Amino acid sequence: MIKCIAIDDEFLALEIIENYVSKCPFLELVATFSSPLEALPMLNQGGCDLLLLDINMPQVNGMDFLSAIPNPPLAVLTTAYPQFALAGFEAGVVDYLVKPFSFERFLKAVQKAQSLLAPRMASGPEYLFVRSSHRMIRVDLGDILMLEGKKDYVAVHTRAQVIDTLTTLTAFQEKLPVKDFVRVHRSFIVALNKINAIERNIIYIGEKKVPVGEMFREDLLRRIG
């Protein structure tokens, strides 16, 4: 499933997008926002794969907002202003939909995104090399229990050791196979198959306890079925 966020200051536009997304079995609309600034926390925490974004909004221009996100997801622009199409494609957007657009045109755009996301959402490599101090350490993905974000670095918890690497949790998340790992807190990513139990807002992985952030709880429960 491709997780989507829609941002538009027009309620009717959001309703249309919700309807179109519901017709696409490979899409999941995780949130809608009437203001880009409201969506910023979720985007900064890697909360979506595809952003459906209006351009002309009161608080901030959609194009400016997209360029301000440190690690932006793929984006499809949805707007009533065709004159910004060239700037949008130069900024690397997947597609540019001019309102009012049909479901068929919407489907064509999101299928482009699907083809671009397919390699990332596949199972991916069996291991990664992680830089720690002056060493590159091989880490088998099957050994990872969880990842913990700590200010300027990430602690990679494996069965045998904890490896500190100078990066952000969001940047590390992009290297992980989506089907095997889930973000459960702004400071934690866990391996789905290492979860022993969940009690209220606590995940148990062996003897380790991991908190579940409220905004991540619904996605976690959906992922574990």
C-alpha positions, 0 to 999 in steps of 0.5 A: 500500500502507498500511504498518501497525504492530501493537502488542500485548503478547499474542503470539496477538493479534499472530498474529491481526492478521498473519493478517488483514492478509495477507488485505487486498491494500492493507495491508502489516504492516511490524513488530509490537511487544509493547511501545509503547516499542519501536515509538517510534523507527519511529513518530517517523521516520514509519515507518507510515500506520496503527497497530493498537494495544492499550490495556491493556499493562504498560509504558504505556497505549495511549491515553496512548502515542498522545497522546504521539506528536508526529505520530501515524499513523491508529490503530485500537484493538484491545482487550478493554475496550469501556469506553474506546471513547468516549475513543478516538473523542474522541481521533480514532481511526479505529475501535475493535475489541473482542476477539475481533473477526472478519475482517469487522469488521477489514476494515471498520475498515481500509477506513475508514482506507483512505478517509481515507488515499486523498487523502494517498497520491494523487499530490498537488500538483506544487509546494510553497511553502517558507518560508525566512527571510522568503520563501515559495519555490516548489519544484517537486516534480519538481526535488527530489533529496532532503531532509536533516534538520539538527536544527531545520531541513530542507535541501531539495536541488533541481537548482539550489539548497539551501533551508533551511526551519525544520521537521522532516523528518517534518512535511515528509514528510507534504506529499510524495506517498508514491509519489514519495518514500521515507525512507531514513535518519532524516535523509534522504528521497530522490526515487525517480526521482532515484536513479542507483544503490545500492551497499551502504548508499549511494544515489547521486543525481548526485554526491551520496551518501546513507546508507541506515539499516538499519531503512529498507533493506528498505522502500527495496528493496521500493519500487524493486522 
